[in-house]
Amino acid sequence: MTPDLINGSFEFLAGMVNWINVRRIYKDKQVKGYSPWAFGFFTAWGIWNLYYYPYLGQMFSFFGGLFIMLSNTAWLTLAIYYHYNKKGDHHE
C-alpha cells in the first residue's frame, strides 16, 4: 500500500464515522458536548487539503479528504442552525 492509499483510507474512514455525528445532531435537533469551533477548524483544514493533496499528487487522499470535509461542513451547518434555532426558545 502506498502512503496515499493508507492516508486516503484513514480520511474515508474518518468521514464515515463523522457522518454518524451528522445523523445524530440531525435527529436530536440540538448541539450538546461539542464545540463548533473545533469542527470549524477541522472543516477549514479539510478545505486546505483539497488544494494540498492534488498539489502533492495524492488523489486518493484528495477524495478521502473531500468526503470528510463534506461531513464536517454538514455537521457545522447543522450545529450553527440548531444553535440559533433552539427547541423551546421563544423570542417574543
CYANA upper distance limits for C-alpha pairs under 8 A (distance plus 0.5 A):
  1 MET  CA      5 LEU  CA      6.67
  1 MET  CA      6 ILE  CA      7.05
  2 THR  CA      6 ILE  CA      6.81
  3 PRO  CA      7 ASN  CA      6.45
  4 ASP  CA      8 GLY  CA      6.31
  4 ASP  CA     58 GLN  CA      6.04
  4 ASP  CA     59 MET  CA      8.03
  4 ASP  CA     60 PHE  CA      6.62
  4 ASP  CA     61 SER  CA      6.23
  5 LEU  CA      9 SER  CA      6.50
  5 LEU  CA     60 PHE  CA      6.46
  5 LEU  CA     61 SER  CA      7.35
  6 ILE  CA     10 PHE  CA      6.95
  7 ASN  CA     11 GLU  CA      6.77
  7 ASN  CA     61 SER  CA      6.38
  8 GLY  CA     12 PHE  CA      6.65
  8 GLY  CA     60 PHE  CA      5.64
  8 GLY  CA     61 SER  CA      4.25
  8 GLY  CA     62 PHE  CA      7.65
  8 GLY  CA     63 PHE  CA      7.75
  8 GLY  CA     64 GLY  CA      5.46
  8 GLY  CA     65 GLY  CA      7.65
  9 SER  CA     13 LEU  CA      6.58
  9 SER  CA     60 PHE  CA      8.47
  9 SER  CA     61 SER  CA      8.01
  9 SER  CA     64 GLY  CA      7.29
 10 PHE  CA     14 ALA  CA      6.50
 10 PHE  CA     64 GLY  CA      8.17
 11 GLU  CA     15 GLY  CA      6.68
 11 GLU  CA     61 SER  CA      7.30
 11 GLU  CA     64 GLY  CA      5.14
 11 GLU  CA     65 GLY  CA      6.04
 11 GLU  CA     67 PHE  CA      8.00
 11 GLU  CA     68 ILE  CA      6.84
 12 PHE  CA     16 MET  CA      6.74
 12 PHE  CA     63 PHE  CA      8.45
 12 PHE  CA     64 GLY  CA      5.01
 12 PHE  CA     65 GLY  CA      7.65
 12 PHE  CA     67 PHE  CA      6.83
 12 PHE  CA     68 ILE  CA      7.11
 13 LEU  CA     17 VAL  CA      6.72
 14 ALA  CA     18 ASN  CA      6.45
 14 ALA  CA     68 ILE  CA      6.86
 15 GLY  CA     19 TRP  CA      6.74
 15 GLY  CA     64 GLY  CA      8.02
 15 GLY  CA     67 PHE  CA      6.15
 15 GLY  CA     68 ILE  CA      4.42
 15 GLY  CA     69 MET  CA      8.10
 15 GLY  CA     71 SER  CA      6.61
 16 MET  CA     20 ILE  CA      7.62
 16 MET  CA     68 ILE  CA      8.08
 17 VAL  CA     21 ASN  CA      7.85
 18 ASN  CA     22 VAL  CA      7.10
 18 ASN  CA     68 ILE  CA      7.74
 18 ASN  CA     71 SER  CA      6.69
 18 ASN  CA     72 ASN  CA      7.69
 19 TRP  CA     23 ARG  CA      6.62
 19 TRP  CA     71 SER  CA      6.25
 20 ILE  CA     24 ARG  CA      6.64
 21 ASN  CA     25 ILE  CA      6.66
 21 ASN  CA     75 TRP  CA      7.59
 22 VAL  CA     26 TYR  CA      6.67
 22 VAL  CA     71 SER  CA      7.50
 22 VAL  CA     74 ALA  CA      7.15
 22 VAL  CA     75 TRP  CA      5.47
 22 VAL  CA     78 LEU  CA      8.31
 23 ARG  CA     27 LYS  CA      6.64
 24 ARG  CA     28 ASP  CA      6.55
 25 ILE  CA     29 LYS  CA      6.14
 25 ILE  CA     30 GLN  CA      6.58
 25 ILE  CA     31 VAL  CA      7.03
 25 ILE  CA     75 TRP  CA      7.90
 25 ILE  CA     78 LEU  CA      7.61
 25 ILE  CA     79 ALA  CA      7.84
 26 TYR  CA     30 GLN  CA      8.20
 26 TYR  CA     78 LEU  CA      7.48
 29 LYS  CA     82 TYR  CA      6.55
 29 LYS  CA     86 LYS  CA      8.42
 29 LYS  CA     87 LYS  CA      8.25
 30 GLN  CA     79 ALA  CA      7.68
 30 GLN  CA     82 TYR  CA      5.81
 30 GLN  CA     83 HIS  CA      7.29
 30 GLN  CA     86 LYS  CA      7.23
 30 GLN  CA     87 LYS  CA      8.15
 31 VAL  CA     79 ALA  CA      6.39
 31 VAL  CA     82 TYR  CA      7.22
 31 VAL  CA     83 HIS  CA      7.09
 34 TYR  CA     38 ALA  CA      8.39
 35 SER  CA     39 PHE  CA      7.32
 36 PRO  CA     40 GLY  CA      6.38
 36 PRO  CA     76 LEU  CA      6.77
 36 PRO  CA     79 ALA  CA      7.23
 36 PRO  CA     80 ILE  CA      8.04
 37 TRP  CA     41 PHE  CA      6.63
 38 ALA  CA     42 PHE  CA      6.84
 39 PHE  CA     43 THR  CA      6.41
 39 PHE  CA     72 ASN  CA      6.82
 39 PHE  CA     75 TRP  CA      8.26
 39 PHE  CA     76 LEU  CA      6.71
 40 GLY  CA     44 ALA  CA      6.66
 40 GLY  CA     72 ASN  CA      8.33
 40 GLY  CA     76 LEU  CA      7.16
 41 PHE  CA     45 TRP  CA      6.70
 42 PHE  CA     46 GLY  CA      6.52
 42 PHE  CA     69 MET  CA      8.38
 42 PHE  CA     72 ASN  CA      7.72
 43 THR  CA     47 ILE  CA      6.77
 43 THR  CA     69 MET  CA      6.09
 43 THR  CA     72 ASN  CA      5.96
 43 THR  CA     73 THR  CA      6.62
 44 ALA  CA     48 TRP  CA      6.82
 45 TRP  CA     49 ASN  CA      6.75
 46 GLY  CA     50 LEU  CA      7.04
 46 GLY  CA     65 GLY  CA      6.63
 46 GLY  CA     66 LEU  CA      7.70
 46 GLY  CA     68 ILE  CA      7.73
 46 GLY  CA     69 MET  CA      5.46
 47 ILE  CA     51 TYR  CA      7.76
 47 ILE  CA     66 LEU  CA      8.42
 47 ILE  CA     69 MET  CA      7.10
 48 TRP  CA     52 TYR  CA      6.69
 49 ASN  CA     53 TYR  CA      6.09
 49 ASN  CA     62 PHE  CA      7.47
 49 ASN  CA     65 GLY  CA      7.02
 50 LEU  CA     54 PRO  CA      7.50
 50 LEU  CA     62 PHE  CA      6.40
 50 LEU  CA     65 GLY  CA      7.23
 50 LEU  CA     66 LEU  CA      7.10
 51 TYR  CA     55 TYR  CA      6.84
 52 TYR  CA     56 LEU  CA      6.84
 53 TYR  CA     57 GLY  CA      6.65
 53 TYR  CA     58 GLN  CA      5.55
 53 TYR  CA     59 MET  CA      6.98
 53 TYR  CA     61 SER  CA      6.82
 53 TYR  CA     62 PHE  CA      5.72
 54 PRO  CA     58 GLN  CA      6.08
 54 PRO  CA     59 MET  CA      6.38
 54 PRO  CA     62 PHE  CA      6.93
 58 GLN  CA     62 PHE  CA      6.77
 59 MET  CA     63 PHE  CA      6.81
 60 PHE  CA     64 GLY  CA      6.73
 61 SER  CA     65 GLY  CA      6.29
 62 PHE  CA     66 LEU  CA      6.55
 63 PHE  CA     67 PHE  CA      6.75
 64 GLY  CA     68 ILE  CA      6.95
 65 GLY  CA     69 MET  CA      6.43
 66 LEU  CA     70 LEU  CA      6.61
 67 PHE  CA     71 SER  CA      6.99
 68 ILE  CA     72 ASN  CA      6.61
 69 MET  CA     73 THR  CA      6.54
 70 LEU  CA     74 ALA  CA      6.62
 71 SER  CA     75 TRP  CA      6.68
 72 ASN  CA     76 LEU  CA      6.53
 73 THR  CA     77 THR  CA      6.49
 74 ALA  CA     78 LEU  CA      6.75
 75 TRP  CA     79 ALA  CA      6.52
 76 LEU  CA     80 ILE  CA      6.65
 77 THR  CA     81 TYR  CA      6.63
 78 LEU  CA     82 TYR  CA      6.47
 79 ALA  CA     83 HIS  CA      6.38
 80 ILE  CA     84 TYR  CA      6.85
 81 TYR  CA     85 ASN  CA      6.57
 82 TYR  CA     86 LYS  CA      6.05
 85 ASN  CA     89 ASP  CA      7.86
